[in-house]
Amino acid sequence: MLWLQQIEQLLSNGSRVIVFWNGNKKEIGADQKSVTVSFFNGDVKRIQADRTVYYYHDTHITQSTFLSGLEILQFPNNQREKHYPDGTREIVFPDGTIKSIPRGLTENIFYNGQREIHTVKYKQRIYPDGTVKTVYFSGRQETKYSSGRVHIKNTKDFTFMDKKCTNWKIRNMLVLL
């Protein structure tokens, strides 16, 4: 018995349509540069001059990959992720929260104006009023209030500094600690 591998049609506009035995279909544009592949499972892959767009039918996720190496994922709940060639990632959540993930650093920007930074050495929350809370992985905690007050606790919850610092040189030095 002879199995038919594929059927190819050449259309009058110069484009071609190839239907494969497994149900996949490949459409090649008249320019020979744009290609659309429709898979039997509902997935669709579009290849264009500057990008490739893949639509995952089961999860309704669209993945766009650009020649520059940038990759963008669009989720059905309106979450959007950008993956840059240098390894940096940026996620925009449906509520407007933005999470940036450069190599070795994670930054979340919340819709209420707060920012949260995670590094190898500490976690830090920055509030819209200027207050900065930092927790170091050693257990030490610092809170620098916008009023100038600085509160520092060691690993055993012992407060060893809690006062308003008005000397800007000392205050800036504490920020570096």
N, C-alpha and C positions, 0 to 999 in steps of 0.2 A: 504494500500500500504506500502511495506517495503522499507525503505531508506537504501542504502548502506553507512555505516559510513566511512569505509576506506578499502583500499586494501593493503595487506602487501606481499612483495616478499622477500624470502631468497635467496641470490645469492650464487654461488658456492665458492666464496672467503670468505664467512662468513659474508659479510655485508648485511644489510637489507635496503629496500626501502619501505616507507609507503606513499601511495597517499591518501589524504583525499578528502572528497566529495566536499569541497569548492575550490579545486585546489592546495592547499598547498601540498608540498612534503618534506618528511623527510628522509634523507639518514644517516644511522648509519654505521660507519666504522667497519671493521672486528675486530679491537681492542676494540670496544665498547666505545672508549673515544672520537673519533672525530665524530661530528654530523654536518650535513649541512641541514638547513631548507630553502627551496625556497618557498616564499610566492606568492600568486596569483597576487599581485600587482607588482611583479618584485623584491621586496626586498629579500636579501639573508643574512642568519645568519649562521656563521661558528663557532662552538664551538670546541676549541682545548684544550690540556692539560694546556697550560699556558696563553691562551687568548681567548676572544670572539671577532669576527670581524663581524660587521653589515654593510651591504651595502644598502644605501637608493637609490632605483632606480630612483625615481622622481627628486631628487636633486643631484644625483651622488656624495654623501658624504659617505666616509668610516669612521666608528667609531670603533676603537680597544680599548678594555678594558682588562687590564692585571690583574693578580692575586694580584699584589702589590697595585692595586687601580689606577694606572696610566691610563689615558684615552687619546687617540690620535685621533684627527679628521683631515681628509685629504679632502680638498675641490677641486672641479674641476678646479679652477683657480690657483692651486698649493699653496694656503694658507694652513698652517698647524698649528694646535693648540694642545698644551699639557696641560692637566689638571692634576695636581699632587694631591695626597691624602690630603696634608696639606692645600689645597685651593689655592695654587699658580698656576698661569696660564702663559703660554708662547705662544705667537702668532708670527709666522714667515710669513710675507706678501710676495706676489710674487716678489716685488721689492727688497727683502732682508732686509727690515725693521723688527726689532725684538721688540716686545712689551712684557715686563715681568710685571706681575701683582701679586706681593706678597700681602699678606693681608695688607691693609692700605697703599699700595704704588704702583704706576704705573710707569714703566720705559719704554721709547721708545728709541730704538737705530736705528738711521736712516742710510741709505746706504751712506750718505755723511759724516759720522763720528760724527754727532751731537747726543747728548743724551738729553732726556727730562724726568724729574722726577716730578711726582705729588704726594704730600703727603697731609695729612689733613691740614697742616699749610702753605704750599707754593707750587708754581710751579717753576721749575728751568730748564734752558736750558744751556747745556754745549757744547761749540763749540770746534772744533779740535785744535784751536790755544791756548786754555786754558781759554778763556773768559767765565765767568759764569754770567748769568742773572737770578735773583731770584725775583719773585713777591709773596709777602706774602698776605694772605687773608685779612689782615688789610688794604691793599692798598699800603703799603711801597714797594719800588722797589730798588734793589741793582744791580749794574753791577760791577763786578770785572774783570778788563782786565788783560791779561797775562803780560802786561808791569808793573803791580803793581798799576796802577791807579784804584781808587775806586770811584764810583759815586752812591750816595744814594739820593733818592727822597722820600718825605713823601706822604701822601694820597692826598694832594692838589697840586701835581706836583711841590712842592717847593723843590729845590735842597738845601740840607743842608750840603752836603759834596761832593766835587769833587776835589780830589787831588791824586797825586802819593804817595803811602805809601811805603817807603823803609825800615822801621823798621819791620823786620820779626815777632817780637813778637806781635806788634800792628796789623799787617796785618793778622796774624793767629787768633787773637782775634776777628777781624771784621768778619772773615769767620764764627765764631761761633754765631754771632749776629742773 
